[in-house]
Amino acid sequence: MELRQLKYFLVLAEELHFHRAADKLFIVQPALSKQIKLLEEELGISLLKRDKRNVKLTEAGKYFKTEAKAILDQLELVKSHTRLVQEGQKGEIRIGYVGSCIHTFLPDMLSDLHEAHPYILTYLNEMTSSAQLEAIQNGELDIAFLRNPFPSPNLNHQPVFRESFALVLPENHPLNENNLEDIHQLANEEFILPTRSDGELYYRLQLSICEDHGFSPKIAHETVHGHTVLNLVGHGLGITFLPTSFQKVTNAAVKFIELKDIPQRAEITAVWNKENPNPSLKKFLNHIKPLKI
């Protein structure tokens, strides 16, 4: 069965007149009659009742008309979508991110993408930085938003967001914005910090906040999940440093003191494989604004 036979049949089913249908198809009437006959022979049924004066659809012909039209409509949709995929207008992007992205810059970025390319689907997965890097290398993610990755020759890196750190204390802790004069006042505290295995540079960055003020932190607990850290702090199990934006999204019994005067900043970097052929990724990258230094 050929697609042109379906097209010929649909025109004839609308016109119910061989001569008019042939004219509409820009073919001669015998050629149209031959193709309809071949179609009926392949199906083993009569699609049309015809005599010298009239052409009518059989019951089977009426059913076949409906289904043939659906097939051709679907084919046109596939053709259209295929062009969109080739151009990056339709497709999917698999995105990994650390928790703070979703309450800072990422929703706006996704909104901009959807407005410009409504047929691109995004699949979001909150992951640790180390898991994202592995997924990028394995081709399981198209792009990752993570903290302080080591440069890699086969990956592109683009810093996209930067914010201050905050000291996070239990709600009833005696230190507050008024009496915290120096980070060294925290030298005897127990800290909850990220694991070294999830990101050496981010781990060192947090250590350096203390080291710049003359002491190494006493680490009581390690976890990479911000909301877990907040609950541990709220239960008096230690103190921590977190990106200041976490203050907007927690109900834990904690207080934040923004550390505006230290040089350390919490930074998110977009990472993707240089060889990734996904055309939709290229569209998404156009919506990533370079971070101003």
Order of alpha helices (4+ residues) and beta strands (2+ residues): alpha-alpha-alpha-beta-beta-alpha-beta-alpha-beta-alpha-beta-beta-beta-alpha-beta-alpha-beta-beta-beta-alpha
